Amino acid sequence: MSAANEPIASPAATLRELFDVLLLDLDGTVYQGKNPIEGAVDALRLGSEKQYFVTNNASRSPSDVAEHLVDLGFDTSEKFVVTSAQVAARMLAERIPAGSAVVVVGTDALAQEVALVGLKPVRSADEGAVAVVQGHSAETGWPILAEATLAIRGGALWVAANTDATLPTERGLAPGNGAMVSAVRAATGQEPLVAGKPAAPIMDDAIRSSGARRPLVVGDRLDTDIAGANATAIASLLVLTGVSSAVDVLRADHSERPHHIGFDLDILNQSADTSAIGPKPGWSAEIEGDVLVIVHDGTAPIDTLGGLLTATASAWENTGSWNSIRVLGAGTEELRRLLEL
């Protein structure tokens, strides 16, 4: 699989050296709730490319996001943060007159972004609202969802910051903004315009802000980060530190297939070949009946990631023709565990 902007790797090049900008997801990629992903701070320090943090989470302002990242040890500032709240506000400003009232379903940070583009944030459909913007908030409840529903059923434009069904936290997956969007969708029969990944607007804004010519999207979700990269023909790296699992990768639809896979962000500092999808030394994978059989033949050192990358190439070539997985060979226990066998 290739992307329009992905350079040809030289054997000596690390993955990050092939790109001028990293477009990094936050939740599940660089941190999990209040805690950084282990090794993420050190891994990102080693590069010279620009690093932009691109998040679907609209609950905090860019300055708050940057402050949190700095507190965790990352070297960044507000300038390098792109949020779905900013993008959603921009989309609204392009579609409705200046000064228009917008029902805000979300945090005060989202309301502030609406105000910054010259619109009037409100919390009631009765305040002349001509649009609704919906982003994640842990405080979202029935009353504000009702206001959004009333406004949309009355003809208001509806923009969702993102449609992620779940949100990674330090305790596990919790309901994301997409779960709340689904409630309004069910109540109105309408579909929102979407600012965040996998929709193109947030990627377009991140590329414009960063001036990227060869960006690499880095994320933990196939259905948002990777699908968003593919939708805009950008190369992508999936890290297995968040939502999507190794099994999810093997079963990924064409639109959600990454170009590179790593266990964590340190893969950026290794040879680009190390993370590229395809056969790796000592490993083979083929379909036998309806089973994806992965074998290590003992001719090379055990490399669990290499086994996954080899299996992924075979699985994608044989979509729909296998139902189960078998791993064979001495020392392959780690790959079996990774694939939940």
Residue frames as qw, qx, qy, qz and C-alpha x, y, z in Angstrom:
[[0.000, 0.888, 0.460, 0.000, 0.00, 0.00, 0.00],
 [0.456, 0.077, 0.010, 0.887, 1.33, 3.47, -0.80],
 [0.007, -0.843, -0.379, 0.381, 0.41, 7.07, -0.10],
 [0.480, 0.828, 0.138, 0.256, 0.76, 9.98, -2.47],
 [0.020, -0.929, 0.289, -0.230, 3.30, 11.71, -0.24],
 [0.837, -0.465, 0.275, 0.089, 5.27, 8.75, 1.12],
 [0.211, 0.782, -0.558, -0.180, 8.93, 8.96, 0.06],
 [0.901, 0.181, -0.392, 0.042, 10.92, 5.93, -1.01],
 [0.666, -0.712, 0.221, 0.010, 12.80, 4.64, 2.03],
 [0.461, 0.614, -0.620, 0.162, 16.55, 4.25, 1.98],
 [0.789, -0.164, -0.576, 0.135, 17.85, 1.31, 4.02],
 [0.435, 0.015, -0.478, 0.762, 19.61, 3.63, 6.50],
 [0.212, -0.392, -0.037, -0.894, 16.72, 6.04, 7.02],
 [0.080, 0.235, 0.808, -0.534, 14.68, 5.96, 10.18],
 [0.121, 0.640, 0.743, 0.158, 10.95, 6.22, 9.64],
 [0.075, -0.870, -0.287, 0.393, 10.74, 9.80, 10.90],
 [0.293, -0.470, 0.379, 0.741, 13.55, 10.96, 8.59],
 [0.254, 0.300, 0.750, 0.531, 11.31, 10.36, 5.58],
 [0.067, -0.795, -0.565, -0.208, 8.83, 13.05, 6.66],
 [0.225, 0.396, -0.148, 0.878, 8.94, 16.77, 7.42],
 [0.416, -0.334, 0.252, -0.808, 5.98, 16.86, 9.83],
 [0.187, -0.180, -0.955, 0.144, 4.50, 14.36, 12.26],
 [0.482, -0.341, -0.133, -0.796, 0.74, 14.79, 12.74],
 [0.222, 0.055, -0.904, 0.360, 0.35, 13.12, 16.12],
 [0.572, -0.553, -0.469, -0.383, -2.88, 12.00, 17.71],
 [0.184, -0.565, 0.502, -0.628, -3.14, 12.51, 21.48],
 [0.739, -0.256, 0.420, -0.461, -5.43, 10.11, 23.39],
 [0.957, 0.059, 0.282, -0.040, -4.00, 6.60, 23.13],
 [0.744, 0.577, -0.087, 0.326, -0.97, 7.74, 21.13],
 [0.324, 0.536, -0.418, 0.659, 1.10, 10.11, 23.27],
 [0.166, -0.212, 0.657, -0.704, -0.90, 9.91, 26.49],
 [0.406, -0.383, -0.807, -0.191, -3.68, 7.97, 28.16],
 [0.426, -0.812, -0.399, -0.015, -5.82, 10.28, 30.26],
 [0.268, -0.950, 0.162, -0.019, -3.51, 12.00, 32.74],
 [0.684, -0.466, 0.488, 0.278, -0.51, 9.79, 32.04],
 [0.336, 0.657, -0.528, -0.421, 1.98, 9.78, 29.14],
 [0.975, 0.177, -0.119, -0.061, 2.32, 6.57, 27.15],
 [0.727, -0.532, 0.317, 0.297, 5.47, 4.87, 28.43],
 [0.621, -0.097, 0.455, 0.631, 8.49, 5.99, 26.39],
 [0.381, 0.788, 0.433, 0.218, 6.56, 8.53, 24.31],
 [0.125, -0.972, 0.081, 0.184, 8.34, 11.63, 25.61],
 [0.478, -0.529, 0.563, 0.418, 11.80, 10.21, 24.98],
 [0.604, 0.303, 0.654, 0.341, 10.83, 8.80, 21.58],
 [0.311, 0.883, 0.323, 0.139, 9.61, 12.14, 20.24],
 [0.291, -0.882, 0.185, 0.320, 12.63, 14.08, 21.53],
 [0.649, -0.249, 0.543, 0.470, 14.97, 12.33, 19.10],
 [0.522, 0.538, 0.528, 0.399, 13.69, 13.92, 15.88],
 [0.203, -0.272, 0.073, 0.938, 14.21, 17.24, 14.11],
 [0.043, -0.421, -0.661, -0.620, 10.97, 17.30, 12.10],
 [0.336, -0.242, 0.152, -0.898, 8.06, 19.52, 13.12],
 [0.163, -0.246, -0.944, 0.150, 5.56, 17.84, 15.43],
 [0.399, -0.216, -0.066, -0.889, 1.90, 18.88, 15.42],
 [0.113, 0.142, 0.913, -0.365, -0.59, 17.40, 17.84],
 [0.402, -0.074, -0.437, -0.801, -3.92, 16.80, 16.11],
 [0.087, 0.112, 0.898, -0.416, -6.83, 15.77, 18.30],
 [0.268, -0.433, -0.693, -0.511, -10.47, 14.91, 17.76],
 [0.366, -0.556, -0.636, 0.390, -11.17, 15.79, 21.39],
 [0.075, 0.642, 0.211, 0.733, -12.91, 19.19, 21.45],
 [0.549, -0.711, -0.435, 0.057, -13.19, 19.46, 25.23],
 [0.522, -0.632, -0.022, 0.572, -10.07, 21.58, 25.83],
 [0.286, 0.936, -0.096, -0.179, -8.57, 24.70, 24.28],
 [0.772, 0.490, -0.261, 0.310, -5.31, 24.47, 22.31],
 [0.025, 0.701, -0.486, 0.522, -3.52, 26.28, 25.15],
 [0.739, -0.402, 0.391, -0.373, -4.83, 23.80, 27.72],
 [0.980, 0.197, -0.009, 0.041, -3.80, 20.87, 25.52],
 [0.538, 0.628, -0.367, 0.426, -0.31, 22.33, 25.10],
 [0.302, -0.657, 0.471, -0.506, -0.01, 22.99, 28.84],
 [0.918, -0.207, 0.256, -0.221, -0.97, 19.40, 29.59],
 [0.889, 0.383, -0.137, 0.209, 1.58, 18.09, 27.09],
 [0.248, 0.699, -0.441, 0.506, 4.33, 20.28, 28.55],
 [0.592, -0.540, 0.408, -0.437, 3.43, 19.12, 32.07],
 [0.983, -0.016, 0.172, -0.061, 3.88, 15.53, 30.87],
 [0.595, -0.470, 0.456, 0.467, 7.33, 16.36, 29.49],
 [0.621, 0.503, 0.465, 0.381, 6.62, 16.97, 25.79],
 [0.262, -0.364, 0.134, 0.884, 8.34, 19.89, 24.07],
 [0.148, 0.535, 0.661, 0.505, 5.54, 21.85, 22.40],
 [0.051, 0.237, 0.253, -0.936, 3.34, 24.94, 22.56],
 [0.476, 0.538, 0.481, -0.502, -0.15, 26.08, 21.60],
 [0.318, 0.618, -0.406, -0.594, 1.12, 26.87, 18.09],
 [0.203, 0.282, -0.904, -0.251, 1.57, 23.15, 17.43],
 [0.266, 0.240, 0.868, -0.344, -1.90, 22.00, 18.53],
 [0.365, -0.030, -0.467, -0.805, -4.84, 21.52, 16.16],
 [0.278, 0.153, 0.831, -0.457, -8.17, 20.57, 17.73],
 [0.065, 0.434, 0.816, 0.376, -11.46, 19.51, 16.20],
 [0.062, -0.778, -0.468, 0.415, -13.06, 22.42, 18.09],
 [0.097, -0.559, 0.260, 0.782, -11.03, 24.92, 16.08],
 [0.059, 0.007, 0.792, 0.608, -11.89, 23.17, 12.83],
 [0.010, 0.597, 0.802, 0.001, -15.60, 22.91, 13.68],
 [0.043, -0.767, -0.239, 0.594, -15.71, 26.64, 14.48],
 [0.074, -0.384, 0.501, 0.772, -14.00, 27.45, 11.18],
 [0.054, 0.261, 0.878, 0.397, -16.53, 25.31, 9.31],
 [0.005, -0.736, -0.624, 0.262, -19.40, 27.14, 10.97],
 [0.083, -0.689, 0.025, 0.720, -17.95, 30.57, 10.20],
 [0.079, -0.177, 0.676, 0.711, -17.70, 29.66, 6.52],
 [0.068, -0.343, -0.878, -0.326, -21.38, 28.69, 6.37],
 [0.188, -0.793, -0.577, 0.050, -23.40, 31.11, 8.51],
 [0.146, 0.841, 0.021, 0.521, -23.37, 34.92, 8.90],
 [0.338, 0.216, -0.527, 0.750, -21.11, 36.61, 11.43],
 [0.282, -0.206, 0.368, -0.861, -22.79, 37.08, 14.80],
 [0.719, -0.163, -0.485, -0.471, -25.15, 34.12, 14.33],
 [0.600, -0.453, 0.497, -0.434, -26.20, 32.18, 17.41],
 [0.612, 0.250, -0.746, -0.082, -24.85, 28.63, 17.72],
 [0.836, -0.464, 0.090, -0.279, -26.06, 26.07, 20.24],
 [0.253, 0.580, -0.751, 0.187, -22.92, 24.62, 21.84],
 [0.946, -0.281, -0.054, -0.151, -23.08, 21.02, 23.02],
 [0.781, 0.230, -0.315, 0.488, -19.76, 20.72, 24.79],
 [0.570, -0.441, -0.300, 0.625, -17.35, 22.54, 27.03],
 [0.020, -0.933, -0.077, 0.350, -16.67, 26.24, 27.51],
 [0.374, -0.431, 0.551, 0.610, -13.49, 25.69, 25.47],
 [0.327, 0.374, 0.750, 0.437, -15.63, 24.76, 22.45],
 [0.053, 0.900, 0.425, -0.085, -17.85, 27.79, 23.08],
 [0.270, -0.762, 0.198, 0.554, -14.73, 29.98, 23.15],
 [0.375, -0.073, 0.677, 0.628, -13.65, 28.71, 19.72],
 [0.203, 0.684, 0.663, 0.228, -17.10, 29.59, 18.38],
 [0.113, -0.935, -0.177, 0.285, -16.78, 33.11, 19.79],
 [0.423, -0.517, 0.392, 0.632, -13.27, 33.51, 18.36],
 [0.297, 0.175, 0.686, 0.640, -14.60, 33.16, 14.80],
 [0.158, -0.012, -0.096, -0.983, -17.23, 35.86, 15.33],
 [0.497, -0.354, -0.670, -0.423, -20.24, 33.72, 16.20],
 [0.415, -0.463, 0.327, -0.712, -22.42, 33.79, 19.32],
 [0.338, -0.011, -0.934, 0.111, -22.33, 30.67, 21.51],
 [0.573, -0.301, 0.132, -0.751, -25.63, 29.90, 23.23],
 [0.077, -0.103, 0.968, -0.214, -27.07, 26.99, 25.19],
 [0.445, 0.418, 0.652, -0.449, -30.70, 27.19, 24.09],
 [0.314, 0.335, 0.713, 0.531, -32.44, 26.69, 20.76],
 [0.014, 0.857, 0.513, -0.046, -34.75, 29.56, 21.72],
 [0.272, -0.736, 0.086, 0.614, -31.96, 32.14, 21.42],
 [0.502, 0.782, -0.114, -0.352, -32.29, 32.36, 17.65],
 [0.499, -0.412, 0.702, 0.299, -29.83, 29.55, 16.97],
 [0.691, 0.578, -0.206, -0.382, -29.13, 28.87, 13.31],
 [0.632, 0.409, -0.653, 0.077, -26.51, 26.19, 13.97],
 [0.836, -0.513, 0.156, -0.113, -25.44, 23.52, 16.46],
 [0.437, 0.583, -0.662, 0.174, -21.87, 22.46, 17.22],
 [0.895, -0.395, 0.030, -0.206, -21.32, 19.28, 19.19],
 [0.435, 0.542, -0.658, 0.290, -18.11, 18.22, 20.91],
 [0.676, -0.207, -0.675, 0.213, -17.10, 16.00, 23.81],
 [0.207, -0.549, 0.386, -0.712, -17.88, 16.98, 27.37],
 [0.264, -0.063, -0.920, 0.282, -18.06, 14.74, 30.41],
 [0.185, 0.258, 0.527, -0.788, -21.00, 16.89, 31.57],
 [0.353, 0.005, -0.524, -0.775, -23.21, 16.38, 28.50],
 [0.236, 0.211, 0.859, -0.403, -26.73, 15.40, 29.53],
 [0.243, 0.559, 0.780, 0.145, -30.29, 15.22, 28.29],
 [0.080, 0.846, 0.289, -0.440, -31.11, 18.96, 28.59],
 [0.003, -0.662, 0.404, 0.631, -28.44, 20.17, 26.17],
 [0.210, 0.031, 0.888, 0.407, -29.04, 17.23, 23.81],
 [0.221, 0.683, 0.684, -0.134, -32.68, 18.27, 23.77],
 [0.074, 0.826, -0.017, -0.559, -31.72, 21.85, 22.85],
 [0.119, -0.385, 0.709, 0.579, -29.56, 20.57, 20.03],
 [0.238, 0.307, 0.904, 0.179, -32.35, 18.31, 18.79],
 [0.196, 0.796, 0.470, -0.327, -34.91, 21.12, 18.83],
 [0.029, 0.742, -0.275, -0.611, -32.58, 23.45, 16.92],
 [0.142, -0.213, 0.835, 0.488, -31.68, 20.85, 14.28],
 [0.230, 0.480, 0.845, 0.043, -35.30, 19.80, 13.79],
 [0.148, 0.856, 0.278, -0.410, -36.01, 23.48, 13.28],
 [0.650, 0.739, 0.072, 0.164, -33.51, 23.66, 10.42],
 [0.265, -0.882, 0.368, 0.127, -30.25, 24.56, 12.15],
 [0.624, 0.561, -0.536, 0.089, -26.93, 23.57, 10.58],
 [0.849, -0.496, 0.176, -0.054, -25.27, 20.77, 12.58],
 [0.496, 0.634, -0.556, 0.205, -21.49, 20.36, 12.87],
 [0.894, -0.445, -0.007, 0.041, -19.95, 17.61, 14.99],
 [0.138, -0.831, 0.534, 0.072, -16.38, 18.06, 16.19],
 [0.150, 0.342, -0.919, -0.128, -15.87, 14.31, 15.81],
 [0.834, -0.108, -0.167, -0.514, -17.76, 11.02, 15.84],
 [0.282, 0.304, -0.875, 0.248, -15.45, 8.77, 17.89],
 [0.712, -0.415, -0.460, -0.331, -17.71, 6.26, 19.63],
 [0.795, -0.491, -0.247, 0.256, -15.23, 5.79, 22.47],
 [0.065, 0.894, -0.305, 0.321, -12.63, 7.83, 24.36],
 [0.756, 0.046, -0.536, 0.373, -9.50, 6.21, 25.83],
 [0.377, -0.818, 0.199, -0.385, -8.97, 6.93, 29.54],
 [0.053, 0.510, -0.808, 0.290, -6.59, 5.60, 32.15],
 [0.565, -0.055, 0.688, -0.452, -9.44, 3.29, 33.28],
 [0.430, 0.227, 0.843, 0.232, -10.28, 2.01, 29.80],
 [0.023, 0.263, 0.536, 0.802, -12.63, 3.03, 26.98],
 [0.138, 0.482, 0.564, -0.657, -15.45, 5.43, 27.88],
 [0.424, 0.732, 0.530, 0.064, -18.24, 6.90, 25.71],
 [0.354, -0.121, 0.232, 0.898, -16.90, 9.41, 23.21],
 [0.259, 0.359, 0.018, -0.896, -18.54, 12.28, 21.38],
 [0.313, 0.055, -0.750, -0.580, -19.79, 9.91, 18.71],
 [0.147, -0.340, -0.910, 0.188, -22.01, 8.17, 21.25],
 [0.090, 0.556, 0.406, -0.719, -23.70, 11.50, 22.01],
 [0.231, 0.319, -0.443, -0.806, -23.88, 12.38, 18.31],
 [0.176, -0.139, -0.937, -0.269, -25.70, 9.09, 17.76],
 [0.014, 0.510, 0.723, -0.467, -28.37, 10.16, 20.25],
 [0.207, 0.573, 0.029, -0.792, -29.01, 13.40, 18.37],
 [0.181, 0.197, -0.753, -0.601, -28.92, 11.59, 15.05],
 [0.077, -0.304, -0.950, -0.002, -31.57, 9.17, 16.26],
 [0.050, 0.609, 0.551, -0.569, -33.73, 12.05, 17.52],
 [0.199, 0.651, -0.094, -0.726, -33.47, 14.17, 14.38],
 [0.800, 0.415, 0.425, 0.082, -32.92, 11.78, 11.48],
 [0.344, 0.922, -0.179, 0.004, -30.16, 14.15, 10.32],
 [0.869, 0.003, -0.048, 0.492, -26.43, 13.72, 9.68],
 [0.236, -0.902, 0.060, 0.357, -23.89, 16.29, 10.86],
 [0.545, 0.734, -0.326, 0.241, -21.00, 17.78, 8.99],
 [0.862, -0.443, -0.036, 0.242, -17.91, 16.37, 10.70],
 [0.069, 0.942, -0.327, 0.038, -14.74, 18.31, 11.48],
 [0.441, -0.614, 0.654, -0.017, -12.55, 15.61, 13.00],
 [0.145, 0.338, -0.898, -0.243, -10.86, 12.45, 11.77],
 [0.605, -0.005, 0.579, 0.546, -11.59, 10.53, 9.59],
 [0.365, 0.875, 0.317, 0.005, -13.22, 13.49, 7.84],
 [0.662, 0.393, 0.055, 0.636, -10.84, 15.62, 5.80],
 [0.037, -0.936, -0.057, -0.346, -11.26, 19.10, 7.39],
 [0.602, -0.766, 0.203, 0.096, -8.98, 18.52, 10.39],
 [0.795, -0.052, 0.338, 0.501, -6.25, 16.97, 8.25],
 [0.412, 0.708, 0.245, 0.519, -6.49, 19.82, 5.76],
 [0.236, -0.947, 0.032, -0.216, -6.18, 22.39, 8.55],
 [0.756, -0.542, 0.261, 0.257, -3.23, 20.57, 10.15],
 [0.725, 0.225, 0.323, 0.566, -1.36, 20.44, 6.84],
 [0.195, 0.844, 0.165, 0.472, -2.08, 24.10, 6.18],
 [0.454, -0.883, 0.092, -0.072, -0.97, 25.14, 9.68],
 [0.768, -0.436, 0.348, 0.314, 2.22, 23.08, 9.59],
 [0.321, 0.775, -0.399, -0.370, 3.16, 23.78, 5.98],
 [0.672, -0.215, 0.703, 0.090, 3.78, 20.06, 5.59],
 [0.491, 0.514, -0.509, -0.485, 4.96, 18.69, 2.27],
 [0.587, 0.119, -0.800, -0.045, 5.59, 15.13, 3.48],
 [0.499, -0.437, 0.396, -0.634, 3.42, 14.59, 6.57],
 [0.403, -0.019, -0.914, 0.037, 3.08, 11.35, 8.50],
 [0.634, -0.468, -0.032, -0.615, -0.11, 10.74, 10.50],
 [0.300, 0.158, -0.872, 0.353, 0.58, 8.88, 13.74],
 [0.583, -0.294, 0.127, -0.747, -2.32, 7.44, 15.72],
 [0.211, -0.147, 0.928, -0.270, -3.83, 4.53, 17.60],
 [0.583, 0.378, 0.558, -0.454, -7.20, 4.21, 15.86],
 [0.331, 0.118, 0.766, 0.538, -7.82, 2.61, 12.49],
 [0.152, 0.697, 0.687, 0.137, -11.28, 4.14, 12.11],
 [0.034, -0.971, -0.146, 0.188, -10.21, 7.75, 12.73],
 [0.288, -0.742, 0.415, 0.441, -6.45, 8.39, 12.51],
 [0.398, -0.144, 0.775, 0.470, -5.64, 5.90, 9.77],
 [0.362, 0.631, 0.670, 0.144, -8.89, 6.27, 7.83],
 [0.052, 0.949, 0.100, -0.293, -8.41, 10.04, 7.95],
 [0.288, -0.580, 0.555, 0.522, -4.88, 9.72, 6.59],
 [0.406, 0.155, 0.814, 0.385, -6.01, 7.46, 3.77],
 [0.275, 0.799, 0.531, -0.069, -8.90, 9.76, 2.90],
 [0.094, 0.967, -0.100, -0.214, -6.42, 12.58, 2.31],
 [0.838, 0.465, -0.164, 0.234, -3.64, 10.44, 0.74],
 [0.117, -0.808, 0.495, -0.298, -1.22, 10.87, 3.66],
 [0.594, 0.183, -0.759, 0.192, 1.18, 8.18, 4.87],
 [0.637, -0.589, 0.068, -0.493, 0.32, 6.73, 8.28],
 [0.318, 0.246, -0.844, 0.354, 1.72, 4.90, 11.28],
 [0.732, -0.504, -0.245, -0.389, -0.48, 2.92, 13.66],
 [0.104, 0.394, -0.769, 0.492, 0.86, 2.46, 17.19],
 [0.626, -0.312, -0.692, -0.179, -0.62, -0.33, 19.30],
 [0.219, 0.016, -0.593, 0.775, -0.86, 1.73, 22.49],
 [0.345, 0.056, 0.207, -0.914, -4.53, 2.66, 22.33],
 [0.718, 0.184, 0.252, -0.622, -7.80, 1.54, 20.82],
 [0.829, 0.396, -0.283, -0.275, -6.98, -0.62, 17.77],
 [0.737, -0.412, 0.536, 0.021, -5.42, -4.04, 18.36],
 [0.127, -0.385, 0.805, 0.432, -3.22, -6.33, 16.28],
 [0.339, 0.339, 0.876, 0.049, -6.27, -8.44, 15.40],
 [0.305, 0.812, 0.283, -0.409, -8.08, -5.28, 14.29],
 [0.028, 0.664, -0.512, -0.545, -5.16, -4.60, 11.94],
 [0.238, -0.064, 0.923, 0.296, -5.41, -8.04, 10.33],
 [0.236, 0.564, 0.791, 0.005, -9.13, -7.53, 9.70],
 [0.009, 0.571, 0.062, -0.819, -8.90, -3.86, 8.65],
 [0.569, 0.726, 0.384, -0.038, -10.96, -2.63, 5.72],
 [0.641, 0.384, 0.172, 0.641, -9.00, -1.16, 2.82],
 [0.016, 0.849, 0.091, 0.520, -9.83, 2.40, 3.92],
 [0.566, -0.789, 0.155, -0.179, -8.37, 1.78, 7.40],
 [0.942, -0.005, -0.024, 0.334, -5.03, 0.16, 6.52],
 [0.252, -0.900, 0.236, 0.264, -1.85, 1.89, 7.76],
 [0.637, 0.670, -0.371, 0.087, 1.42, 2.01, 5.89],
 [0.344, 0.387, -0.715, 0.469, 3.47, 1.34, 9.01],
 [0.757, -0.554, -0.261, -0.227, 2.82, -0.37, 12.37],
 [0.322, 0.415, -0.642, 0.558, 4.71, -0.13, 15.65],
 [0.505, -0.440, -0.704, 0.237, 4.21, -1.21, 19.22],
 [0.265, -0.822, -0.266, 0.429, 4.86, 2.38, 20.38],
 [0.264, 0.959, -0.029, -0.102, 6.33, 5.69, 19.24],
 [0.441, -0.622, 0.549, 0.343, 9.91, 4.47, 19.42],
 [0.727, 0.324, 0.551, 0.251, 9.30, 2.80, 16.06],
 [0.309, 0.949, 0.042, -0.032, 9.81, 6.28, 14.57],
 [0.175, -0.839, 0.503, 0.111, 13.49, 5.99, 15.47],
 [0.664, -0.138, 0.711, 0.185, 14.02, 2.67, 13.74],
 [0.102, -0.128, 0.703, 0.692, 14.54, 1.84, 10.08],
 [0.561, 0.204, -0.045, -0.801, 11.48, 2.53, 7.98],
 [0.555, 0.139, -0.767, -0.291, 11.65, -1.07, 6.73],
 [0.074, 0.028, -0.882, 0.464, 11.17, -2.29, 10.30],
 [0.324, 0.324, 0.557, -0.693, 7.60, -1.00, 10.44],
 [0.422, 0.291, -0.417, -0.750, 6.53, -1.37, 6.80],
 [0.843, 0.109, 0.362, -0.383, 3.80, -3.89, 5.97],
 [0.692, 0.528, -0.458, -0.180, 5.25, -6.96, 4.24],
 [0.956, -0.085, -0.250, 0.123, 7.22, -10.20, 4.69],
 [0.213, -0.849, 0.450, -0.180, 10.01, -10.14, 7.29],
 [0.377, 0.451, -0.806, 0.069, 13.00, -12.47, 7.77],
 [0.007, -0.098, 0.935, -0.342, 12.14, -15.86, 9.22],
 [0.436, 0.309, 0.568, -0.625, 8.38, -15.37, 8.94],
 [0.137, -0.093, -0.737, -0.656, 5.78, -16.60, 6.47],
 [0.409, 0.271, 0.563, -0.665, 2.00, -16.46, 6.42],
 [0.248, 0.009, -0.725, -0.643, -0.55, -18.16, 4.20],
 [0.689, -0.051, 0.176, -0.701, -4.17, -19.24, 4.17],
 [0.136, 0.081, -0.984, -0.077, -4.83, -22.93, 4.81],
 [0.124, -0.551, -0.825, -0.024, -8.53, -23.61, 4.42],
 [0.135, -0.869, -0.258, -0.401, -10.09, -20.78, 6.41],
 [0.674, -0.658, -0.060, 0.329, -7.12, -20.35, 8.77],
 [0.278, 0.888, -0.296, 0.216, -4.43, -17.67, 8.59],
 [0.920, -0.267, -0.048, 0.282, -1.30, -19.67, 9.45],
 [0.088, 0.925, -0.329, 0.167, 1.74, -17.68, 10.62],
 [0.961, -0.112, -0.066, 0.245, 5.06, -19.54, 10.86],
 [0.068, -0.882, 0.465, 0.032, 8.52, -18.68, 12.12],
 [0.930, 0.269, -0.250, 0.018, 11.03, -21.08, 10.59],
 [0.779, -0.555, 0.106, 0.273, 13.93, -20.43, 12.97],
 [0.725, 0.344, 0.127, 0.583, 16.24, -19.00, 10.31],
 [0.145, 0.571, -0.093, 0.802, 16.24, -15.49, 11.84],
 [0.083, -0.052, -0.661, 0.744, 15.88, -14.06, 15.35],
 [0.062, -0.647, -0.760, 0.018, 12.31, -13.89, 16.67],
 [0.008, -0.029, -0.011, 0.999, 10.83, -10.47, 15.94],
 [0.201, 0.492, 0.790, -0.306, 7.20, -10.30, 17.04],
 [0.286, 0.680, 0.044, -0.674, 6.49, -7.12, 15.10],
 [0.130, 0.375, -0.740, -0.543, 7.95, -8.77, 12.01],
 [0.106, 0.217, 0.970, 0.014, 5.52, -11.63, 12.47],
 [0.252, 0.656, 0.512, -0.494, 2.60, -9.22, 12.67],
 [0.219, 0.648, -0.281, -0.673, 3.74, -7.30, 9.59],
 [0.035, 0.171, -0.907, -0.382, 4.17, -10.52, 7.61],
 [0.141, 0.402, 0.891, -0.156, 0.76, -11.77, 8.68],
 [0.233, 0.663, 0.248, -0.667, -0.84, -8.43, 7.90],
 [0.186, 0.444, -0.563, -0.672, 0.36, -8.50, 4.30],
 [0.071, -0.069, -0.969, -0.228, -1.09, -11.98, 3.80],
 [0.125, 0.508, 0.743, -0.418, -4.34, -11.19, 5.60],
 [0.245, 0.626, 0.032, -0.739, -4.95, -8.10, 3.48],
 [0.196, 0.305, -0.730, -0.579, -4.32, -10.03, 0.28],
 [0.268, -0.179, -0.933, -0.164, -6.88, -12.64, 1.34],
 [0.307, -0.046, 0.337, -0.889, -9.64, -10.54, 2.87],
 [0.746, 0.032, 0.058, -0.663, -12.69, -12.59, 3.74],
 [0.778, 0.232, -0.561, -0.159, -11.07, -15.97, 3.05],
 [0.464, 0.075, -0.765, 0.440, -9.98, -16.74, 6.63],
 [0.545, -0.668, -0.282, -0.421, -11.82, -16.92, 9.94],
 [0.761, -0.641, 0.051, 0.082, -9.19, -17.91, 12.48],
 [0.241, 0.825, -0.488, 0.155, -5.46, -17.59, 13.18],
 [0.947, -0.276, 0.001, 0.167, -2.75, -20.12, 14.03],
 [0.092, 0.878, -0.462, 0.080, 0.85, -19.28, 14.97],
 [0.989, -0.050, -0.035, 0.134, 3.54, -21.97, 14.64],
 [0.566, 0.567, -0.349, 0.486, 7.21, -22.09, 15.58],
 [0.660, -0.375, -0.425, 0.492, 9.38, -22.11, 18.66],
 [0.328, -0.244, -0.173, 0.896, 9.53, -18.84, 20.59],
 [0.067, -0.359, -0.442, -0.820, 6.37, -17.34, 19.08],
 [0.246, -0.538, -0.747, 0.305, 4.44, -17.08, 22.35],
 [0.064, -0.424, -0.161, 0.889, 4.55, -13.28, 22.33],
 [0.229, 0.036, -0.515, -0.825, 2.89, -13.11, 18.91],
 [0.316, -0.381, -0.858, -0.137, 0.24, -15.58, 20.08],
 [0.198, -0.544, -0.554, 0.598, -0.52, -13.35, 23.05],
 [0.021, 0.288, -0.150, -0.946, -0.59, -10.27, 20.82],
 [0.365, -0.049, -0.625, -0.689, -3.16, -11.97, 18.59],
 [0.599, -0.204, 0.356, -0.687, -5.16, -13.11, 21.63],
 [0.759, 0.138, -0.590, -0.240, -4.60, -16.80, 20.89]]
